[in-house]
Amino acid sequence: MSMPALLRRVVLAGLCVLSPTVWGPTVKITAFYEPDPNNPHNTHFINTTPQAAFCLRWPEYCRALGAFSVGIPITYNKESVQGASDVRDRFFVQLPGQRNFQISNVATGRSYPVEFRITHVSQMGRSMRLGDSIHNHPIFTQYPGGGCRYLKTFHQTSRPREVHYLWNVTNPPAPAGCHSQSSFAPNGHQVPLEMETFGIGFELNLPPPLDIPNGMYTATQTFSVGPGAEFDLGNHVSGLNTSEVTLEFELAVNHHLKTEFPPGSERAVLEPRDGWAGWVNRGQRPEQLQRDIPFRVWSSGPFSMYTLCQYPQGAGCAMRRNGGDTLAAFNVAVSLPAHIQVGNGRPVRREVLPVGRQNALNLRTVSAAFQQPATLHFQTVGTAVEQMLAHPGSQFEGIVTVFFEPFI
C-alpha cells in the first residue's frame, strides 16, 4: 500500500534535519599600516595577530625574523613508529604550499594580490608511554628529515614526556613532508603522542602599502586537515579535532593626507613677475600674470588632484571682467616634494591640474611625506593678458577650488 503524500513529506523533512553541518575553526590574522613620522621610508604592515606559543617560548626567533606567527587549533593523537620505512609512520607533518589570492577593500571591492606561505612550524607532543625515556621521544631530536630544518626543542624536567619543537621550512612555496624520530630508540619502538599547541610562522607578501588606498581589506582561505590533506599529519592519526581550518585575513590601511596653507591663501592676486612698474612707467606689456602660493603637505598614500572652476574655459579656468562678459584664461599648476610622483614616476614640477574629477591627476607617494613644502602656481595663459589690458581699470575675478582626494 502506498504511503500517503502528507506522511511522505513529513519523513523527508526529518531526513533533512538529521544532516549535520560541520564547521572548522577560524583563525584571524590582522595587521595595519599607518605612516610613522620617525620612519617615513617604512613600507611594512605592522602585525597585530596574537603570536603563536613558540614566539612566547622562543621570542628571539620571532624578533629576529620580524615574523608573522599564529596558533592553529589543530589537536590529534599520533602513533609514531621508530625506523618505519614509510616516513609517514614516524612523527610526520606536511604543510600547505604557497597560496596566491586576492584581498579586497570591504567598501569598494578593489582587490590586491597576496602571497601566503608558511616558513615555520611548531607543536608540543606528549608521549603517552609511561616511564619511557625522553631519549625515546620521536620529537626530541636535532635531526628532522625531509623539508624542515631544526631550530629548537624544549622539555621540562618535571614533565619529561612533553617536548616542544620549532622547525624552519626549507622550501616555503612548496614544502616537502617533515619527519623525525628518536636518535636512540630501537627500530619498531612505538610512541603514542598527544599533539597540541600547533603554531606556524608565515610570510604575507602584499604590494607596498603606499600603493594601497585607505580602507579595510579582507580575505578568507580554507585549508584541509588530515591524512593526505594540505595540513597532512601522516599515518596512524586519531582523535583529530577538525578536518579543515580557515584563515581570515584583515588588513587596515590608514594613510595620512593633509595640507596646510598660510593665512590669506584663499586669495591669489595675479601680477607680472617683476610687478606692474614696467607697465606703469614704461608701457612695457607683461607677457604673463602669476601668483605662487606655498603650502605644506603630509602624505603617505595615493591621492589625486583636480580643480573646479566658476568659469570653465577650454581645459582650464577663466576670470571674468566685472560688469562685462570678457573672460581671461588661467590655469593652476602644482609642485610637490620628491616623495610624491605622478603615476608614471615623473616628479611633480609645475604640473598643470586638470579640471573635473573625471580628469584628475593621479599621484603616488613613494615614501611618506610629513610637513613638506609644496606650491600652487596660478598663471594666465594664451591671450589673457591682452584681453585684460584692453580694459584698463577693470577687475577680473574667478573662483577656483583645488581638490586633494585620497584614493578609496
KOLBADO-353260 format. One record per residue (C-alpha): x negated, y, z negated; residue in one letter; residue number from 1. Coordinates in Angstrom, 2 decimals, always signed. Example, Ala and Ser with C-alpha at 12.3 -4.5 7.8 and 13.67 -1.06 7.14 Angstrom:
2
xx, yy, zz, zalum, selo
-12.30, -4.50, -7.80, A, 1;
-13.67, -1.06, -7.14, S, 2;
***
This chain:
408
xx, yy, zz, zalum, selo
+0.00, +0.00, +0.00, M, 1;
-1.45, +3.38, +0.92, S, 2;
-2.38, +5.91, -1.78, M, 3;
-0.06, +8.98, -1.94, P, 4;
-1.58, +12.13, -0.40, A, 5;
-1.39, +14.08, -3.67, L, 6;
-3.29, +11.35, -5.55, L, 7;
-5.95, +11.19, -2.82, R, 8;
-6.58, +14.91, -3.20, R, 9;
-6.97, +14.61, -6.97, V, 10;
-9.52, +11.80, -6.62, V, 11;
-11.61, +13.73, -4.08, L, 12;
-11.68, +16.80, -6.34, A, 13;
-13.01, +14.65, -9.15, G, 14;
-15.84, +13.37, -6.95, L, 15;
-16.93, +16.96, -6.19, C, 16;
-17.07, +17.87, -9.88, V, 17;
-19.34, +14.91, -10.59, L, 18;
-22.05, +16.15, -8.12, S, 19;
-24.60, +17.97, -10.31, P, 20;
-26.82, +20.85, -9.18, T, 21;
-30.46, +20.58, -10.28, V, 22;
-32.32, +23.82, -10.94, W, 23;
-36.10, +24.04, -11.19, G, 24;
-37.84, +26.59, -13.42, P, 25;
-38.56, +30.09, -12.11, T, 26;
-41.80, +31.91, -12.87, V, 27;
-42.01, +35.67, -12.38, K, 28;
-45.21, +37.27, -11.03, I, 29;
-45.34, +41.05, -11.44, T, 30;
-47.78, +43.81, -10.51, A, 31;
-47.70, +47.52, -9.74, F, 32;
-49.71, +50.21, -8.04, Y, 33;
-49.99, +53.74, -9.37, E, 34;
-52.73, +56.22, -8.43, P, 35;
-55.46, +56.78, -11.00, D, 36;
-56.90, +60.33, -11.14, P, 37;
-60.08, +58.88, -12.64, N, 38;
-60.50, +56.42, -9.78, N, 39;
-58.99, +57.86, -6.58, P, 40;
-60.59, +55.11, -4.47, H, 41;
-58.67, +52.37, -6.29, N, 42;
-56.65, +50.33, -3.81, T, 43;
-55.63, +47.41, -6.03, H, 44;
-52.43, +46.33, -7.65, F, 45;
-52.51, +46.06, -11.44, I, 46;
-51.43, +42.63, -12.62, N, 47;
-48.69, +42.66, -15.29, T, 48;
-47.92, +38.92, -15.19, T, 49;
-48.23, +37.21, -18.60, P, 50;
-51.51, +35.32, -18.47, Q, 51;
-51.85, +31.56, -18.35, A, 52;
-53.02, +29.81, -21.52, A, 53;
-56.52, +29.28, -20.11, F, 54;
-57.07, +33.06, -19.93, C, 55;
-56.37, +33.29, -23.66, L, 56;
-58.73, +30.41, -24.38, R, 57;
-61.48, +31.50, -21.95, W, 58;
-60.88, +35.23, -21.40, P, 59;
-64.36, +35.77, -19.95, E, 60;
-63.37, +33.88, -16.80, Y, 61;
-60.28, +35.95, -16.20, C, 62;
-62.13, +39.20, -16.89, R, 63;
-64.95, +38.24, -14.54, A, 64;
-62.60, +37.25, -11.76, L, 65;
-60.11, +40.05, -12.28, G, 66;
-57.81, +37.12, -11.68, A, 67;
-54.11, +36.79, -11.48, F, 68;
-53.01, +33.82, -13.56, S, 69;
-49.70, +32.39, -14.69, V, 70;
-48.39, +29.44, -16.63, G, 71;
-46.33, +26.91, -14.66, I, 72;
-43.73, +24.99, -16.73, P, 73;
-44.65, +21.51, -15.50, I, 74;
-44.92, +18.73, -18.08, T, 75;
-45.21, +14.98, -17.49, Y, 76;
-46.79, +11.72, -18.57, N, 77;
-49.63, +10.19, -16.60, K, 78;
-51.30, +6.76, -16.82, E, 79;
-54.99, +7.18, -15.88, S, 80;
-56.94, +4.10, -14.82, V, 81;
-60.73, +4.21, -15.15, Q, 82;
-62.63, +3.32, -11.95, G, 83;
-59.48, +2.86, -9.85, A, 84;
-60.30, +2.62, -6.14, S, 85;
-57.34, +4.88, -5.37, D, 86;
-58.24, +8.20, -6.98, V, 87;
-54.52, +8.95, -7.35, R, 88;
-54.51, +6.25, -10.08, D, 89;
-57.11, +8.23, -12.05, R, 90;
-56.31, +11.63, -13.51, F, 91;
-55.27, +13.49, -10.35, F, 92;
-53.85, +16.83, -9.28, V, 93;
-53.48, +18.31, -5.80, Q, 94;
-52.39, +21.92, -5.43, L, 95;
-50.34, +23.64, -2.73, P, 96;
-52.16, +25.12, +0.23, G, 97;
-52.06, +28.79, +1.15, Q, 98;
-48.60, +30.28, +1.64, R, 99;
-48.10, +33.19, +4.04, N, 100;
-44.83, +35.05, +3.61, F, 101;
-43.22, +38.48, +3.62, Q, 102;
-42.46, +40.68, +0.63, I, 103;
-39.60, +43.12, +1.18, S, 104;
-38.54, +46.51, -0.15, N, 105;
-35.27, +45.92, -2.04, V, 106;
-33.82, +49.24, -0.83, A, 107;
-34.91, +49.39, +2.80, T, 108;
-35.71, +45.79, +3.71, G, 109;
-39.08, +46.85, +5.12, R, 110;
-41.46, +43.90, +4.82, S, 111;
-45.20, +43.37, +4.49, Y, 112;
-47.30, +40.18, +4.80, P, 113;
-48.58, +38.36, +1.72, V, 114;
-51.18, +35.60, +1.38, E, 115;
-50.88, +33.47, -1.76, F, 116;
-53.48, +30.86, -2.64, R, 117;
-54.40, +29.02, -5.81, I, 118;
-58.00, +29.40, -6.99, T, 119;
-58.00, +27.71, -10.43, H, 120;
-56.10, +25.03, -12.28, V, 121;
-55.91, +24.20, -15.98, S, 122;
-53.98, +21.78, -18.20, Q, 123;
-54.06, +20.14, -21.60, M, 124;
-53.98, +16.34, -21.65, G, 125;
-53.14, +14.50, -24.87, R, 126;
-54.26, +10.85, -25.00, S, 127;
-51.59, +8.55, -26.42, M, 128;
-54.09, +5.79, -27.22, R, 129;
-54.55, +6.00, -30.98, L, 130;
-58.13, +5.55, -32.11, G, 131;
-59.58, +5.93, -28.60, D, 132;
-62.91, +7.79, -28.47, S, 133;
-62.98, +11.27, -26.97, I, 134;
-65.61, +9.92, -24.58, H, 135;
-62.97, +7.67, -23.03, N, 136;
-60.70, +10.62, -22.24, H, 137;
-60.45, +10.99, -18.43, P, 138;
-60.44, +14.82, -18.56, I, 139;
-63.38, +15.15, -20.96, F, 140;
-65.99, +15.35, -18.20, T, 141;
-68.13, +17.89, -16.37, Q, 142;
-67.88, +15.97, -13.11, Y, 143;
-64.44, +16.25, -11.49, P, 144;
-64.28, +14.87, -7.98, G, 145;
-62.50, +15.94, -4.83, G, 146;
-61.55, +19.54, -4.26, G, 147;
-62.35, +21.06, -7.68, C, 148;
-65.47, +22.23, -9.49, R, 149;
-65.95, +22.10, -13.28, Y, 150;
-65.80, +25.32, -15.28, L, 151;
-64.79, +24.43, -18.86, K, 152;
-63.47, +21.73, -21.16, T, 153;
-62.48, +22.04, -24.78, F, 154;
-61.24, +19.78, -27.55, H, 155;
-60.61, +20.40, -31.22, Q, 156;
-62.42, +18.07, -33.61, T, 157;
-59.22, +17.88, -35.66, S, 158;
-57.34, +16.79, -32.57, R, 159;
-59.84, +14.65, -30.66, P, 160;
-57.19, +13.27, -28.33, R, 161;
-56.31, +16.73, -26.86, E, 162;
-58.53, +18.03, -24.07, V, 163;
-58.13, +21.33, -22.20, H, 164;
-59.85, +21.85, -18.87, Y, 165;
-60.40, +24.65, -16.36, L, 166;
-61.42, +23.84, -12.79, W, 167;
-62.19, +26.01, -9.80, N, 168;
-60.50, +25.12, -6.50, V, 169;
-63.25, +24.91, -3.88, T, 170;
-61.07, +25.47, -0.81, N, 171;
-58.01, +27.53, -1.83, P, 172;
-56.50, +27.82, +1.69, P, 173;
-56.27, +24.01, +1.99, A, 174;
-57.11, +22.33, -1.33, P, 175;
-58.16, +18.70, -1.46, A, 176;
-56.95, +16.49, -4.29, G, 177;
-58.90, +16.83, -7.55, C, 178;
-59.54, +13.86, -9.83, H, 179;
-61.53, +12.93, -12.90, S, 180;
-62.36, +10.03, -15.19, Q, 181;
-64.47, +9.31, -18.22, S, 182;
-68.24, +9.02, -17.82, S, 183;
-68.30, +6.24, -20.45, F, 184;
-65.11, +4.14, -20.40, A, 185;
-65.25, +0.70, -18.78, P, 186;
-63.54, +0.13, -15.46, N, 187;
-59.89, -0.72, -15.84, G, 188;
-59.56, +1.20, -19.12, H, 189;
-56.12, +2.81, -19.15, Q, 190;
-55.31, +6.03, -20.93, V, 191;
-51.70, +7.22, -21.17, P, 192;
-51.63, +11.03, -21.18, L, 193;
-49.09, +13.69, -22.09, E, 194;
-49.76, +16.72, -19.84, M, 195;
-48.86, +20.27, -20.92, E, 196;
-49.86, +23.96, -20.51, T, 197;
-50.17, +23.79, -16.73, F, 198;
-51.71, +27.05, -15.52, G, 199;
-53.06, +28.41, -12.26, I, 200;
-55.29, +31.26, -11.21, G, 201;
-54.43, +32.72, -7.83, F, 202;
-55.14, +35.38, -5.25, E, 203;
-52.41, +37.61, -3.87, L, 204;
-53.61, +39.37, -0.74, N, 205;
-51.50, +42.30, +0.46, L, 206;
-52.02, +45.34, +2.66, P, 207;
-53.70, +48.21, +0.78, P, 208;
-51.07, +49.81, -1.48, P, 209;
-51.95, +53.21, +0.01, L, 210;
-50.31, +51.96, +3.21, D, 211;
-47.16, +50.70, +1.49, I, 212;
-44.31, +53.17, +0.83, P, 213;
-42.83, +53.73, -2.61, N, 214;
-40.40, +51.16, -3.91, G, 215;
-39.82, +47.76, -5.45, M, 216;
-40.83, +44.73, -3.37, Y, 217;
-39.71, +41.15, -3.95, T, 218;
-40.16, +37.66, -2.54, A, 219;
-39.32, +34.14, -3.67, T, 220;
-41.26, +30.97, -2.88, Q, 221;
-40.34, +27.45, -3.99, T, 222;
-42.84, +24.57, -4.31, F, 223;
-42.06, +20.88, -4.66, S, 224;
-43.48, +18.92, -7.63, V, 225;
-44.21, +15.19, -7.91, G, 226;
-45.99, +12.36, -6.11, P, 227;
-46.72, +13.42, -2.53, G, 228;
-45.27, +16.91, -3.19, A, 229;
-47.02, +20.28, -3.00, E, 230;
-47.93, +20.04, -6.67, F, 231;
-49.00, +16.39, -6.38, D, 232;
-49.78, +14.67, -9.70, L, 233;
-50.87, +11.30, -8.35, G, 234;
-49.55, +7.82, -9.17, N, 235;
-48.14, +6.40, -12.40, H, 236;
-46.33, +9.62, -13.34, V, 237;
-43.27, +9.52, -15.59, S, 238;
-41.22, +11.98, -17.61, G, 239;
-41.72, +14.76, -15.04, L, 240;
-39.58, +17.69, -16.18, N, 241;
-38.84, +19.13, -12.72, T, 242;
-39.00, +18.35, -9.01, S, 243;
-39.66, +21.95, -7.98, E, 244;
-40.84, +25.29, -9.30, V, 245;
-40.03, +28.74, -7.93, T, 246;
-42.36, +31.72, -7.98, L, 247;
-40.59, +35.08, -7.96, E, 248;
-42.82, +37.97, -6.89, F, 249;
-42.02, +41.53, -7.96, E, 250;
-44.34, +44.38, -6.97, L, 251;
-43.74, +48.06, -7.72, A, 252;
-45.40, +50.87, -5.73, V, 253;
-45.33, +54.27, -7.44, N, 254;
-47.06, +56.82, -5.24, H, 255;
-47.64, +60.46, -6.06, H, 256;
-46.69, +63.24, -3.64, L, 257;
-46.79, +66.76, -4.99, K, 258;
-47.56, +70.22, -3.63, T, 259;
-48.30, +73.42, -5.50, E, 260;
-48.09, +76.85, -3.84, F, 261;
-49.27, +80.14, -5.37, P, 262;
-46.70, +82.83, -6.23, P, 263;
-45.48, +84.78, -3.20, G, 264;
-45.99, +81.88, -0.79, S, 265;
-42.33, +81.95, +0.17, E, 266;
-43.06, +85.00, +2.35, R, 267;
-45.53, +84.86, +5.26, A, 268;
-46.24, +88.26, +6.86, V, 269;
-47.88, +87.73, +10.26, L, 270;
-50.66, +90.17, +11.23, E, 271;
-53.65, +90.35, +13.59, P, 272;
-56.72, +88.54, +12.29, R, 273;
-58.50, +91.86, +11.53, D, 274;
-55.39, +93.83, +10.59, G, 275;
-53.49, +96.49, +12.54, W, 276;
-56.26, +99.11, +12.63, A, 277;
-57.34, +98.16, +16.18, G, 278;
-53.81, +98.68, +17.49, W, 279;
-53.01, +101.81, +15.48, V, 280;
-56.33, +103.61, +16.02, N, 281;
-57.47, +102.36, +19.44, R, 282;
-54.36, +100.92, +21.04, G, 283;
-56.11, +97.53, +21.16, Q, 284;
-53.39, +94.96, +21.69, R, 285;
-53.75, +91.92, +19.37, P, 286;
-53.60, +88.57, +21.07, E, 287;
-52.04, +86.75, +18.14, Q, 288;
-50.39, +87.34, +14.79, L, 289;
-51.07, +84.90, +11.99, Q, 290;
-50.98, +84.13, +8.29, R, 291;
-52.62, +81.34, +6.29, D, 292;
-51.04, +80.16, +3.04, I, 293;
-53.23, +77.96, +0.82, P, 294;
-51.77, +75.29, -1.43, F, 295;
-52.77, +72.21, -3.42, R, 296;
-51.70, +68.66, -2.65, V, 297;
-51.52, +65.41, -4.61, W, 298;
-51.01, +62.29, -2.50, S, 299;
-51.56, +58.54, -2.83, S, 300;
-49.41, +57.04, -0.11, G, 301;
-47.98, +57.52, +3.38, P, 302;
-45.78, +60.55, +3.98, F, 303;
-44.52, +62.71, +6.82, S, 304;
-44.30, +66.44, +7.52, M, 305;
-41.97, +68.43, +9.77, Y, 306;
-40.18, +71.78, +9.94, T, 307;
-36.65, +73.04, +10.35, L, 308;
-36.12, +76.48, +11.88, C, 309;
-33.49, +79.16, +11.53, Q, 310;
-34.14, +79.99, +15.20, Y, 311;
-35.45, +76.94, +17.08, P, 312;
-37.20, +77.72, +20.35, Q, 313;
-38.66, +75.01, +22.55, G, 314;
-40.82, +72.72, +20.42, A, 315;
-41.29, +75.39, +17.76, G, 316;
-39.59, +78.16, +15.83, C, 317;
-38.91, +81.83, +16.51, A, 318;
-38.42, +85.14, +14.73, M, 319;
-35.51, +87.36, +15.73, R, 320;
-35.61, +91.16, +16.07, R, 321;
-33.36, +92.88, +13.56, N, 322;
-30.44, +94.45, +15.39, G, 323;
-31.22, +92.64, +18.65, G, 324;
-31.45, +89.30, +20.41, D, 325;
-35.18, +89.27, +21.20, T, 326;
-36.95, +86.12, +19.93, L, 327;
-40.70, +85.79, +19.30, A, 328;
-42.03, +82.23, +19.14, A, 329;
-44.35, +80.94, +16.42, F, 330;
-45.46, +77.60, +15.09, N, 331;
-46.59, +76.14, +11.78, V, 332;
-49.74, +74.04, +11.52, A, 333;
-51.34, +72.30, +8.55, V, 334;
-54.85, +71.44, +7.44, S, 335;
-55.20, +68.72, +4.81, L, 336;
-58.09, +67.21, +2.81, P, 337;
-60.17, +64.43, +4.33, A, 338;
-58.40, +61.84, +2.15, H, 339;
-55.30, +62.33, +4.31, I, 340;
-55.27, +61.45, +8.01, Q, 341;
-52.92, +61.37, +10.96, V, 342;
-51.66, +57.83, +11.55, G, 343;
-54.38, +57.03, +14.12, N, 344;
-57.18, +58.04, +11.73, G, 345;
-57.64, +61.59, +13.01, R, 346;
-58.44, +64.29, +10.42, P, 347;
-55.66, +66.80, +9.82, V, 348;
-57.11, +70.10, +11.07, R, 349;
-54.64, +72.79, +12.17, R, 350;
-52.20, +70.05, +13.16, E, 351;
-49.04, +71.66, +14.56, V, 352;
-45.96, +70.47, +12.67, L, 353;
-43.07, +69.28, +14.85, P, 354;
-39.52, +70.50, +14.46, V, 355;
-36.99, +67.98, +13.15, G, 356;
-37.23, +64.87, +11.07, R, 357;
-36.98, +62.62, +14.13, Q, 358;
-40.28, +64.11, +15.38, N, 359;
-42.08, +64.05, +12.02, A, 360;
-45.87, +63.93, +11.80, L, 361;
-46.77, +60.65, +10.05, N, 362;
-49.70, +60.81, +7.66, L, 363;
-51.58, +58.20, +5.66, R, 364;
-53.69, +58.54, +2.54, T, 365;
-56.97, +56.62, +2.78, V, 366;
-57.88, +57.35, -0.85, S, 367;
-55.76, +59.12, -3.40, A, 368;
-55.97, +62.92, -3.29, A, 369;
-55.47, +64.87, -6.51, F, 370;
-55.09, +68.66, -6.54, Q, 371;
-56.96, +69.01, -3.25, Q, 372;
-56.97, +72.27, -1.24, P, 373;
-54.84, +72.47, +1.91, A, 374;
-53.50, +75.24, +4.16, T, 375;
-50.38, +76.08, +6.14, L, 376;
-51.12, +78.13, +9.26, H, 377;
-48.42, +80.38, +10.75, F, 378;
-49.17, +81.89, +14.16, Q, 379;
-47.39, +83.37, +17.14, T, 380;
-47.57, +81.55, +20.46, V, 381;
-47.16, +82.45, +24.13, G, 382;
-45.89, +85.96, +24.90, T, 383;
-44.55, +86.56, +21.38, A, 384;
-46.92, +89.47, +20.64, V, 385;
-45.98, +91.28, +23.87, E, 386;
-42.31, +90.84, +23.08, Q, 387;
-42.76, +92.25, +19.59, M, 388;
-44.93, +95.20, +20.64, L, 389;
-42.32, +96.12, +23.23, A, 390;
-40.09, +97.10, +20.29, H, 391;
-42.28, +99.34, +18.08, P, 392;
-40.83, +99.98, +14.64, G, 393;
-38.72, +96.81, +14.75, S, 394;
-38.91, +93.97, +12.29, Q, 395;
-38.85, +90.32, +13.34, F, 396;
-37.78, +87.71, +10.84, E, 397;
-37.10, +83.99, +10.79, G, 398;
-36.81, +81.27, +8.17, I, 399;
-38.76, +78.04, +8.50, V, 400;
-38.65, +75.19, +5.99, T, 401;
-41.62, +72.83, +5.70, V, 402;
-40.81, +69.28, +4.56, F, 403;
-43.15, +66.81, +2.83, F, 404;
-41.40, +63.42, +2.71, E, 405;
-42.82, +60.20, +1.22, P, 406;
-42.12, +57.04, +3.18, F, 407;
-39.45, +54.82, +1.69, I, 408;
***
